[in-house]
């Protein structure tokens, strides 16, 4: 299964992590030096949730991010899921 939010469409992003060596000057060292950059993924904060939709009188299981969960709470389950195209 892909790591994509059903409502926002948020997915994993590629990026880099900087490797540093040495102690920072303000901690009494001679300064930090960048030695390498390595590729990494920034993954979304996905949760699989059963959302109760009162208009349909049933639960719908969706995979959504924490931000999308706040959107569902704010705008209502039916309106949000209908806008995303998950309910008819």
MARSE-817584 format. One record per residue: residue number from 1; residue in three letters; x, y, z of N, C-alpha, C in turn. Coordinates in nm, 3 decimals. Layout:
+------+------+---------+---------+---------+---------+---------+---------+---------+---------+---------+
: resi : resn :     n.X :     n.Y :     n.Z :    ca.X :    ca.Y :    ca.Z :     c.X :     c.Y :     c.Z :
+------+------+---------+---------+---------+---------+---------+---------+---------+---------+---------+
:  NUM :  ALA :       X :       Y :       Z :       X :       Y :       Z :       X :       Y :       Z :
...
+------+------+---------+---------+---------+---------+---------+---------+---------+---------+---------+
% end
This chain:
+------+------+---------+---------+---------+---------+---------+---------+---------+---------+---------+
: resi : resn :     n.X :     n.Y :     n.Z :    ca.X :    ca.Y :    ca.Z :     c.X :     c.Y :     c.Z :
+------+------+---------+---------+---------+---------+---------+---------+---------+---------+---------+
:    1 :  UNK :   0.085 :  -0.118 :   0.000 :   0.000 :   0.000 :   0.000 :   0.089 :   0.124 :   0.000 :
:    2 :  UNK :   0.048 :   0.224 :  -0.077 :   0.128 :   0.344 :  -0.087 :   0.104 :   0.434 :   0.035 :
:    3 :  UNK :   0.201 :   0.516 :   0.063 :   0.191 :   0.607 :   0.178 :   0.136 :   0.740 :   0.131 :
:    4 :  UNK :   0.007 :   0.743 :   0.100 :  -0.059 :   0.864 :   0.049 :  -0.186 :   0.888 :   0.129 :
:    5 :  UNK :  -0.208 :   1.014 :   0.166 :  -0.329 :   1.052 :   0.238 :  -0.448 :   1.050 :   0.142 :
:    6 :  UNK :  -0.560 :   0.989 :   0.185 :  -0.679 :   0.981 :   0.100 :  -0.746 :   1.116 :   0.080 :
:    7 :  UNK :  -0.728 :   1.209 :   0.173 :  -0.796 :   1.338 :   0.165 :  -0.707 :   1.447 :   0.105 :
:    8 :  UNK :  -0.588 :   1.466 :   0.162 :  -0.499 :   1.573 :   0.115 :  -0.410 :   1.532 :  -0.003 :
:    9 :  UNK :  -0.387 :   1.402 :  -0.017 :  -0.296 :   1.357 :  -0.122 :  -0.150 :   1.373 :  -0.083 :
:   10 :  UNK :  -0.123 :   1.397 :   0.045 :   0.014 :   1.412 :   0.094 :   0.089 :   1.281 :   0.078 :
:   11 :  UNK :   0.212 :   1.287 :   0.025 :   0.292 :   1.166 :   0.009 :   0.436 :   1.191 :   0.052 :
:   12 :  UNK :   0.518 :   1.087 :   0.045 :   0.656 :   1.096 :   0.090 :   0.735 :   1.191 :   0.001 :
:   13 :  UNK :   0.826 :   1.267 :   0.062 :   0.912 :   1.361 :  -0.009 :   1.057 :   1.317 :   0.003 :
:   14 :  UNK :   1.134 :   1.339 :  -0.103 :   1.276 :   1.308 :  -0.098 :   1.352 :   1.430 :  -0.047 :
:   15 :  UNK :   1.461 :   1.403 :   0.022 :   1.544 :   1.512 :   0.073 :   1.682 :   1.461 :   0.106 :
:   16 :  UNK :   1.756 :   1.543 :   0.179 :   1.891 :   1.505 :   0.219 :   1.912 :   1.535 :   0.367 :
:   17 :  UNK :   1.997 :   1.454 :   0.429 :   2.039 :   1.478 :   0.566 :   2.186 :   1.515 :   0.562 :
:   18 :  UNK :   2.223 :   1.621 :   0.633 :   2.361 :   1.667 :   0.634 :   2.434 :   1.602 :   0.751 :
:   19 :  UNK :   2.544 :   1.536 :   0.722 :   2.629 :   1.478 :   0.826 :   2.733 :   1.581 :   0.865 :
:   20 :  UNK :   2.744 :   1.606 :   0.995 :   2.840 :   1.704 :   1.044 :   2.938 :   1.635 :   1.139 :
:   21 :  UNK :   3.056 :   1.691 :   1.148 :   3.159 :   1.636 :   1.235 :   3.223 :   1.749 :   1.314 :
:   22 :  UNK :   3.250 :   1.727 :   1.440 :   3.316 :   1.828 :   1.523 :   3.221 :   1.888 :   1.625 :
:   23 :  UNK :   3.278 :   1.953 :   1.722 :   3.201 :   2.018 :   1.828 :   3.179 :   2.165 :   1.793 :
:   24 :  UNK :   3.059 :   2.213 :   1.816 :   3.024 :   2.351 :   1.784 :   3.110 :   2.449 :   1.862 :
:   25 :  UNK :   3.134 :   2.565 :   1.802 :   3.220 :   2.666 :   1.867 :   3.161 :   2.713 :   1.999 :
:   26 :  UNK :   3.029 :   2.731 :   2.003 :   2.969 :   2.779 :   2.128 :   2.969 :   2.674 :   2.238 :
:   27 :  UNK :   3.002 :   2.549 :   2.203 :   3.017 :   2.444 :   2.303 :   3.163 :   2.419 :   2.336 :
:   28 :  UNK :   3.252 :   2.507 :   2.286 :   3.393 :   2.496 :   2.321 :   3.478 :   2.423 :   2.219 :
:   29 :  UNK :   3.421 :   2.391 :   2.104 :   3.497 :   2.320 :   2.002 :   3.557 :   2.413 :   1.899 :
:   30 :  UNK :   3.605 :   2.355 :   1.790 :   3.665 :   2.437 :   1.684 :   3.569 :   2.458 :   1.567 :
:   31 :  UNK :   3.446 :   2.410 :   1.582 :   3.345 :   2.431 :   1.479 :   3.306 :   2.302 :   1.411 :
:   32 :  UNK :   3.188 :   2.301 :   1.355 :   3.141 :   2.182 :   1.285 :   3.174 :   2.190 :   1.138 :
:   33 :  UNK :   3.198 :   2.074 :   1.076 :   3.228 :   2.066 :   0.934 :   3.134 :   1.966 :   0.869 :
:   34 :  UNK :   3.083 :   2.001 :   0.752 :   2.995 :   1.911 :   0.678 :   3.083 :   1.808 :   0.609 :
:   35 :  UNK :   3.055 :   1.679 :   0.634 :   3.137 :   1.574 :   0.574 :   3.065 :   1.502 :   0.461 :
:   36 :  UNK :   2.930 :   1.499 :   0.463 :   2.858 :   1.429 :   0.357 :   2.710 :   1.466 :   0.364 :
:   37 :  UNK :   2.640 :   1.439 :   0.256 :   2.495 :   1.445 :   0.256 :   2.443 :   1.311 :   0.207 :
:   38 :  UNK :   2.343 :   1.259 :   0.275 :   2.285 :   1.132 :   0.233 :   2.137 :   1.153 :   0.204 :
:   39 :  UNK :   2.087 :   1.076 :   0.109 :   1.947 :   1.087 :   0.071 :   1.859 :   1.022 :   0.177 :
:   40 :  UNK :   1.739 :   1.080 :   0.194 :   1.644 :   1.025 :   0.288 :   1.502 :   1.061 :   0.244 :
:   41 :  UNK :   1.402 :   1.000 :   0.308 :   1.262 :   1.027 :   0.280 :   1.199 :   1.096 :   0.400 :
:   42 :  UNK :   1.114 :   1.194 :   0.372 :   1.031 :   1.256 :   0.474 :   0.892 :   1.197 :   0.458 :
:   43 :  UNK :   0.851 :   1.114 :   0.553 :   0.724 :   1.042 :   0.542 :   0.612 :   1.118 :   0.611 :
:   44 :  UNK :   0.490 :   1.114 :   0.554 :   0.377 :   1.183 :   0.618 :   0.331 :   1.107 :   0.743 :
:   45 :  UNK :   0.267 :   1.179 :   0.832 :   0.218 :   1.123 :   0.958 :   0.082 :   1.057 :   0.931 :
:   46 :  UNK :   0.084 :   0.937 :   0.873 :  -0.039 :   0.869 :   0.832 :  -0.098 :   0.782 :   0.942 :
:   47 :  UNK :  -0.230 :   0.784 :   0.951 :  -0.304 :   0.700 :   1.043 :  -0.419 :   0.635 :   0.966 :
:   48 :  UNK :  -0.448 :   0.510 :   0.996 :  -0.565 :   0.444 :   0.940 :  -0.678 :   0.458 :   1.041 :
:   49 :  UNK :  -0.785 :   0.524 :   1.001 :  -0.894 :   0.556 :   1.093 :  -1.028 :   0.510 :   1.038 :
:   50 :  UNK :  -1.117 :   0.471 :   1.128 :  -1.256 :   0.447 :   1.093 :  -1.333 :   0.573 :   1.131 :
:   51 :  UNK :  -1.386 :   0.642 :   1.031 :  -1.456 :   0.768 :   1.054 :  -1.606 :   0.744 :   1.046 :
:   52 :  UNK :  -1.678 :   0.785 :   1.149 :  -1.823 :   0.770 :   1.150 :  -1.886 :   0.882 :   1.067 :
:   53 :  UNK :  -1.969 :   0.843 :   0.970 :  -2.039 :   0.940 :   0.885 :  -2.187 :   0.933 :   0.921 :
:   54 :  UNK :  -2.238 :   1.032 :   0.994 :  -2.378 :   1.027 :   1.040 :  -2.479 :   1.026 :   0.925 :
:   55 :  UNK :  -2.447 :   1.097 :   0.816 :  -2.542 :   1.103 :   0.703 :  -2.562 :   0.965 :   0.639 :
:   56 :  UNK :  -2.458 :   0.883 :   0.638 :  -2.467 :   0.749 :   0.580 :  -2.496 :   0.643 :   0.685 :
:   57 :  UNK :  -2.485 :   0.681 :   0.811 :  -2.504 :   0.589 :   0.925 :  -2.412 :   0.468 :   0.916 :
:   58 :  UNK :  -2.283 :   0.494 :   0.887 :  -2.185 :   0.385 :   0.884 :  -2.044 :   0.441 :   0.899 :
:   59 :  UNK :  -1.950 :   0.350 :   0.929 :  -1.809 :   0.385 :   0.937 :  -1.746 :   0.372 :   0.800 :
:   60 :  UNK :  -1.649 :   0.458 :   0.772 :  -1.569 :   0.447 :   0.650 :  -1.422 :   0.448 :   0.693 :
:   61 :  UNK :  -1.346 :   0.347 :   0.648 :  -1.205 :   0.337 :   0.683 :  -1.123 :   0.416 :   0.582 :
:   62 :  UNK :  -1.045 :   0.511 :   0.631 :  -0.960 :   0.593 :   0.544 :  -0.820 :   0.602 :   0.603 :
:   63 :  UNK :  -0.724 :   0.624 :   0.515 :  -0.586 :   0.646 :   0.557 :  -0.560 :   0.795 :   0.541 :
:   64 :  UNK :  -0.539 :   0.863 :   0.655 :  -0.520 :   1.007 :   0.647 :  -0.412 :   1.057 :   0.741 :
:   65 :  UNK :  -0.365 :   1.178 :   0.711 :  -0.262 :   1.240 :   0.793 :  -0.328 :   1.304 :   0.915 :
:   66 :  UNK :  -0.245 :   1.343 :   1.010 :  -0.296 :   1.409 :   1.130 :  -0.363 :   1.541 :   1.093 :
:   67 :  UNK :  -0.309 :   1.612 :   0.994 :  -0.368 :   1.738 :   0.950 :  -0.505 :   1.715 :   0.885 :
:   68 :  UNK :  -0.518 :   1.607 :   0.808 :  -0.647 :   1.575 :   0.746 :  -0.750 :   1.537 :   0.851 :
:   69 :  UNK :  -0.705 :   1.476 :   0.959 :  -0.796 :   1.440 :   1.068 :  -0.854 :   1.567 :   1.132 :
:   70 :  UNK :  -0.771 :   1.670 :   1.143 :  -0.818 :   1.799 :   1.195 :  -0.919 :   1.861 :   1.098 :
:   71 :  UNK :  -0.896 :   1.844 :   0.968 :  -0.987 :   1.896 :   0.866 :  -1.122 :   1.828 :   0.876 :
:   72 :  UNK :  -1.120 :   1.695 :   0.897 :  -1.245 :   1.619 :   0.914 :  -1.320 :   1.669 :   1.036 :
:   73 :  UNK :  -1.249 :   1.694 :   1.145 :  -1.313 :   1.741 :   1.268 :  -1.372 :   1.881 :   1.249 :
:   74 :  UNK :  -1.305 :   1.964 :   1.169 :  -1.350 :   2.102 :   1.150 :  -1.469 :   2.111 :   1.053 :
:   75 :  UNK :  -1.458 :   2.046 :   0.936 :  -1.557 :   2.063 :   0.830 :  -1.666 :   1.956 :   0.830 :
:   76 :  UNK :  -1.647 :   1.852 :   0.907 :  -1.744 :   1.743 :   0.909 :  -1.698 :   1.629 :   0.821 :
:   77 :  UNK :  -1.735 :   1.506 :   0.860 :  -1.688 :   1.388 :   0.790 :  -1.745 :   1.378 :   0.649 :
:   78 :  UNK :  -1.876 :   1.396 :   0.636 :  -1.940 :   1.377 :   0.506 :  -1.891 :   1.479 :   0.404 :
:   79 :  UNK :  -1.884 :   1.606 :   0.443 :  -1.842 :   1.712 :   0.350 :  -1.697 :   1.689 :   0.304 :
:   80 :  UNK :  -1.610 :   1.654 :   0.397 :  -1.468 :   1.634 :   0.364 :  -1.449 :   1.513 :   0.275 :
:   81 :  UNK :  -1.515 :   1.402 :   0.309 :  -1.500 :   1.279 :   0.229 :  -1.564 :   1.295 :   0.091 :
:   82 :  UNK :  -1.673 :   1.371 :   0.083 :  -1.737 :   1.393 :  -0.047 :  -1.647 :   1.479 :  -0.136 :
:   83 :  UNK :  -1.584 :   1.582 :  -0.080 :  -1.493 :   1.667 :  -0.157 :  -1.373 :   1.589 :  -0.207 :
:   84 :  UNK :  -1.328 :   1.490 :  -0.128 :  -1.214 :   1.406 :  -0.167 :  -1.257 :   1.297 :  -0.266 :
:   85 :  UNK :  -1.388 :   1.277 :  -0.283 :  -1.437 :   1.177 :  -0.376 :  -1.442 :   1.037 :  -0.319 :
:   86 :  UNK :  -1.449 :   1.026 :  -0.187 :  -1.450 :   0.894 :  -0.123 :  -1.591 :   0.842 :  -0.096 :
:   87 :  UNK :  -1.690 :   0.933 :  -0.095 :  -1.829 :   0.890 :  -0.083 :  -1.910 :   0.955 :  -0.195 :
:   88 :  UNK :  -2.018 :   0.890 :  -0.230 :  -2.100 :   0.940 :  -0.341 :  -2.199 :   1.045 :  -0.295 :
+------+------+---------+---------+---------+---------+---------+---------+---------+---------+---------+
% end
